[in-house]
Amino acid sequence: MRAVNLAPLKGILESDPVRSRLLRLLIEDGGWVTTSDLLRVARQARPILGAVTIGTILSGLNDLVSAKLILSRTPPSSGIEWAEWRINPNWLEPTRRLLQMLTRARLREAQRSQE
């Protein structure tokens, strides 16, 4: 397994609500997640969004980190709307740690602003 630079994901998690929601669902679940589940979460941030956009976003995230970070499988004779997605098991724990680090940092910032 070659090393993957997950640093670009930090910016995505902090700045893009759609991509952030998709990544968070994939990271937290860890297993195969359907396109319809991803659509449900993404549409909370952007109501007009389709299955092809989900596929394009996830493919773009792979390009961003130059690796197959997000895997997909599609049953034969179905379309992308029935695809399933997951974080590559080899990089699941590092992406979870990144998410935990960002969550702790956000909590610290919120506590400082209350003081």
Wavefront OBJ file of the C-alpha trace (Angstrom):
o trace
v 0.000 0.000 0.000
v 1.444 3.330 -1.030
v 1.108 6.413 1.120
v -1.783 8.746 0.391
v -1.744 12.437 1.142
v -5.050 13.072 2.928
v -4.216 16.730 3.621
v -6.341 18.018 0.701
v -9.376 16.450 2.370
v -8.957 18.829 5.302
v -9.861 21.796 3.123
v -12.842 19.972 1.656
v -14.168 19.004 5.091
v -13.848 22.605 6.266
v -15.092 24.507 3.221
v -17.489 22.546 1.010
v -20.718 21.508 2.729
v -21.771 18.933 0.109
v -18.419 17.189 -0.128
v -18.019 17.433 3.622
v -21.360 15.711 4.252
v -20.537 12.959 1.750
v -17.102 12.327 3.238
v -18.410 12.362 6.792
v -21.075 9.766 5.962
v -18.539 7.515 4.231
v -15.984 7.906 7.030
v -18.442 7.387 9.872
v -20.199 4.418 8.253
v -17.083 2.654 6.985
v -19.121 0.154 4.964
v -20.870 0.292 1.635
v -23.239 3.266 1.370
v -25.817 3.588 -1.397
v -26.041 6.517 -3.760
v -29.529 7.231 -2.409
v -28.112 7.528 1.135
v -25.448 9.907 -0.151
v -28.068 11.913 -2.039
v -30.203 12.246 1.087
v -27.260 13.678 3.039
v -25.955 15.893 0.226
v -29.383 17.373 -0.469
v -29.427 18.801 3.049
v -26.712 21.179 1.830
v -27.775 21.492 -1.830
v -31.385 20.475 -2.585
v -30.939 20.129 -6.352
v -28.407 17.364 -6.790
v -28.454 14.100 -8.735
v -26.790 10.702 -8.765
v -24.374 11.636 -11.533
v -23.198 14.604 -9.466
v -22.521 12.269 -6.534
v -20.399 10.046 -8.772
v -18.559 13.070 -10.155
v -17.861 14.458 -6.669
v -16.530 11.131 -5.369
v -14.402 10.610 -8.456
v -13.048 14.137 -7.989
v -12.098 13.330 -4.403
v -10.073 10.363 -5.667
v -8.351 12.685 -8.137
v -7.701 15.184 -5.342
v -5.721 12.673 -3.286
v -4.361 10.844 -6.371
v -5.573 7.458 -5.140
v -8.560 5.127 -5.005
v -9.615 6.505 -1.627
v -13.286 5.971 -2.437
v -14.296 2.660 -3.963
v -17.493 1.947 -5.847
v -19.432 -1.054 -6.972
v -22.467 -1.145 -9.183
v -24.714 -4.153 -9.602
v -24.969 -5.294 -13.249
v -27.880 -3.841 -15.222
v -28.343 -0.967 -12.784
v -27.301 2.630 -13.179
v -25.161 4.925 -11.087
v -28.191 5.736 -8.943
v -27.881 2.226 -7.476
v -24.125 2.249 -6.981
v -22.575 1.718 -3.573
v -19.563 3.587 -2.245
v -17.076 3.224 0.600
v -13.770 4.534 1.850
v -10.958 2.163 0.886
v -10.505 -0.038 3.993
v -6.742 0.586 3.852
v -7.324 4.299 4.465
v -10.434 4.215 6.630
v -8.637 4.719 9.954
v -6.420 7.586 8.702
v -9.484 9.388 7.311
v -11.351 8.804 10.585
v -8.427 10.295 12.519
v -8.467 13.315 10.215
v -12.190 13.796 10.865
v -11.707 13.411 14.637
v -8.835 15.921 14.590
v -10.954 18.490 12.760
v -13.919 17.908 15.074
v -11.746 18.422 18.184
v -10.225 21.572 16.686
v -13.709 22.959 15.948
v -14.837 22.223 19.508
v -11.783 24.024 20.933
v -12.498 27.044 18.750
v -16.129 27.106 19.918
v -15.023 26.928 23.553
v -12.550 29.792 23.070
v -15.168 31.978 21.451
v -17.492 31.428 24.441
v -14.855 32.528 26.928
l 1 2 3 4 5 6 7 8 9 10 11 12 13 14 15 16 17 18 19 20 21 22 23 24 25 26 27 28 29 30 31 32 33 34 35 36 37 38 39 40 41 42 43 44 45 46 47 48 49 50 51 52 53 54 55 56 57 58 59 60 61 62 63 64 65 66 67 68 69 70 71 72 73 74 75 76 77 78 79 80 81 82 83 84 85 86 87 88 89 90 91 92 93 94 95 96 97 98 99 100 101 102 103 104 105 106 107 108 109 110 111 112 113 114 115
